[in-house]
Amino acid sequence: MAELILNSSLGNLQDRQDRLSKGVTKLKSKLKNANIPEAYKDSRCQLPNQWIYLYPDGHEELVEINTTSMVAKKLKEY
């Protein structure tokens, strides 16, 4: 009985992960079509408000976000 419950909950988890993955893929496609970058952090980000923007054409920018106005200032292009 416990195995059945465990397998059932794992199935639900897998279904949720599959739906989430499909949603993320759809969102990334929309962002690409709108030329909106993905944002991430790596070792080039020296301050908490710095991010790397990865654009659909492959170029990257190091940006600094003004936490009051939420405006991004480009610091460097890669």
Backbone bond lengths (Angstrom), bond angles and torsions (degrees), N, CA, C in turn:
res aa  C-N    CA-C-N  psi(-1)  N-CA   C-N-CA  omega(-1)  CA-C   N-CA-C  phi
1 M - - - 1.452 - - 1.533 110.69 -
2 A 1.336 117.55 -45.14 1.467 120.89 179.41 1.516 110.78 -61.89
3 E 1.341 117.12 -37.72 1.458 120.63 179.40 1.522 110.33 -64.76
4 L 1.322 117.58 -38.79 1.454 122.18 178.90 1.523 110.61 -63.81
5 I 1.322 117.14 -43.10 1.471 121.27 178.50 1.522 110.09 -64.82
6 L 1.331 116.95 -44.30 1.459 121.15 179.65 1.525 110.34 -61.53
7 N 1.323 117.93 -47.88 1.460 120.95 178.95 1.517 111.45 -61.70
8 S 1.313 117.33 -37.56 1.459 121.78 179.26 1.523 110.95 -65.43
9 S 1.340 117.29 -43.65 1.463 119.72 -179.69 1.524 110.96 -70.01
10 L 1.323 117.86 -33.29 1.459 120.18 176.25 1.517 110.61 -66.65
11 G 1.315 116.03 -37.59 1.456 119.76 176.58 1.512 111.01 -61.57
12 N 1.312 117.15 -43.32 1.459 120.81 177.89 1.520 110.73 -63.51
13 L 1.318 117.00 -39.67 1.460 121.64 178.59 1.526 109.93 -64.48
14 Q 1.326 116.64 -43.74 1.465 120.54 179.00 1.526 110.61 -63.02
15 D 1.335 116.78 -40.84 1.469 120.21 177.56 1.527 110.49 -60.90
16 R 1.318 116.72 -42.85 1.474 120.74 179.30 1.515 110.85 -65.03
17 Q 1.322 116.95 -42.28 1.462 120.33 178.54 1.524 111.18 -63.72
18 D 1.325 116.97 -39.86 1.462 120.95 177.92 1.526 111.28 -63.85
19 R 1.332 116.89 -44.46 1.476 120.84 178.86 1.524 110.48 -63.87
20 L 1.330 116.73 -41.88 1.458 120.92 179.10 1.528 110.55 -63.28
21 S 1.319 116.94 -44.27 1.456 121.27 179.54 1.525 111.33 -61.20
22 K 1.320 116.95 -42.97 1.470 120.97 178.11 1.523 110.53 -64.08
23 G 1.340 116.92 -40.13 1.458 120.98 178.76 1.525 112.08 -65.13
24 V 1.327 116.67 -41.28 1.467 120.97 178.72 1.526 110.06 -64.69
25 T 1.326 116.93 -42.99 1.465 120.98 178.47 1.527 110.69 -61.01
26 K 1.316 116.97 -42.74 1.472 121.37 179.33 1.531 110.44 -65.07
27 L 1.327 116.80 -42.68 1.462 121.01 179.21 1.530 110.73 -64.33
28 K 1.333 117.92 -43.29 1.464 120.62 178.79 1.524 110.92 -60.94
29 S 1.319 117.33 -37.36 1.465 121.24 178.27 1.533 110.19 -64.67
30 K 1.324 117.11 -42.78 1.464 120.80 178.40 1.524 111.20 -64.79
31 L 1.333 116.67 -41.65 1.460 120.45 178.65 1.525 110.68 -63.36
32 K 1.329 116.48 -41.38 1.462 120.58 179.36 1.522 110.79 -62.47
33 N 1.315 116.79 -44.98 1.464 120.91 -179.75 1.524 111.79 -63.53
34 A 1.322 117.30 -28.32 1.469 121.92 179.87 1.530 111.68 -94.24
35 N 1.346 117.46 4.03 1.473 123.67 -177.94 1.531 112.34 56.71
36 I 1.321 115.65 38.03 1.468 121.60 177.56 1.527 107.71 -96.93
37 P 1.335 118.00 129.55 1.465 119.90 -176.06 1.521 113.06 -77.38
38 E 1.332 113.73 157.22 1.458 120.56 167.22 1.522 106.23 -86.12
39 A 1.313 117.48 144.67 1.466 121.40 179.70 1.526 109.35 -113.19
40 Y 1.325 115.29 136.58 1.460 120.18 176.58 1.524 108.68 -152.12
41 K 1.311 115.94 170.91 1.466 121.99 178.73 1.521 109.62 -117.08
42 D 1.327 115.15 146.07 1.459 121.36 170.71 1.524 107.65 -149.82
43 S 1.323 116.89 -166.20 1.465 121.23 -174.09 1.527 113.04 -65.32
44 R 1.321 118.21 -16.28 1.467 120.53 177.76 1.531 111.90 -73.83
45 C 1.309 117.23 -18.06 1.469 122.52 179.01 1.527 107.92 -85.14
46 Q 1.330 115.90 106.51 1.457 120.75 -175.77 1.528 113.35 -92.30
47 L 1.330 116.71 -17.63 1.462 121.37 -179.62 1.524 109.87 -124.01
48 P 1.332 117.76 156.86 1.473 119.88 -178.18 1.530 114.15 -60.06
49 N 1.335 117.55 -26.14 1.468 119.66 -177.44 1.529 112.52 -96.54
50 Q 1.322 117.07 15.01 1.467 120.85 177.06 1.529 109.86 -102.49
51 W 1.331 114.77 141.01 1.462 122.61 -178.06 1.519 109.19 -139.24
52 I 1.317 115.78 157.49 1.459 122.21 170.36 1.526 106.52 -100.87
53 Y 1.342 116.12 127.56 1.456 121.64 173.08 1.520 107.55 -99.93
54 L 1.320 116.95 124.57 1.461 122.98 175.80 1.525 107.74 -106.55
55 Y 1.318 116.01 113.95 1.468 121.57 -178.28 1.520 110.86 -87.61
56 P 1.336 116.84 156.37 1.473 120.58 -178.98 1.530 114.08 -56.16
57 D 1.329 118.50 -28.18 1.472 119.75 179.41 1.532 112.24 -80.63
58 G 1.342 116.96 -1.46 1.454 121.81 175.12 1.519 115.54 100.53
59 H 1.335 118.07 -13.19 1.473 117.11 -179.75 1.528 109.80 -79.61
60 E 1.319 114.18 153.71 1.459 121.17 -177.97 1.521 109.87 -121.72
61 E 1.323 114.53 151.85 1.461 121.08 175.36 1.519 108.87 -133.89
62 L 1.331 115.56 138.16 1.455 121.00 169.57 1.516 105.83 -88.53
63 V 1.318 117.13 122.24 1.460 121.05 -178.81 1.520 110.15 -124.21
64 E 1.308 114.20 155.53 1.466 121.55 175.58 1.517 106.67 -118.26
65 I 1.323 116.50 127.33 1.459 121.85 -177.98 1.523 109.56 -96.02
66 N 1.333 116.61 124.07 1.457 121.30 172.35 1.523 106.04 -74.47
67 T 1.323 116.65 113.78 1.466 120.52 -173.83 1.524 113.51 -71.77
68 T 1.324 117.80 -12.40 1.464 120.51 175.95 1.520 110.64 -85.96
69 S 1.327 116.47 -49.99 1.471 120.73 -176.87 1.527 112.93 -93.60
70 M 1.341 117.02 -13.98 1.461 123.40 -176.11 1.527 112.53 61.25
71 V 1.321 116.53 30.25 1.460 122.97 177.32 1.521 108.57 -97.29
72 A 1.339 115.51 135.35 1.462 121.27 179.28 1.517 109.87 -92.60
73 K 1.332 115.56 133.07 1.468 122.25 176.31 1.520 107.52 -113.05
74 K 1.341 116.64 122.56 1.462 120.34 -179.76 1.513 109.27 -72.65
75 L 1.347 116.43 126.33 1.448 122.36 178.19 1.514 112.33 -99.36
76 K 1.341 115.56 -35.39 1.460 119.81 -176.62 1.522 109.13 -159.90
77 E 1.333 115.62 145.72 1.458 121.36 176.61 1.519 109.24 -113.36
78 Y 1.324 116.59 139.62 1.465 121.83 -178.77 1.514 109.52 -116.22
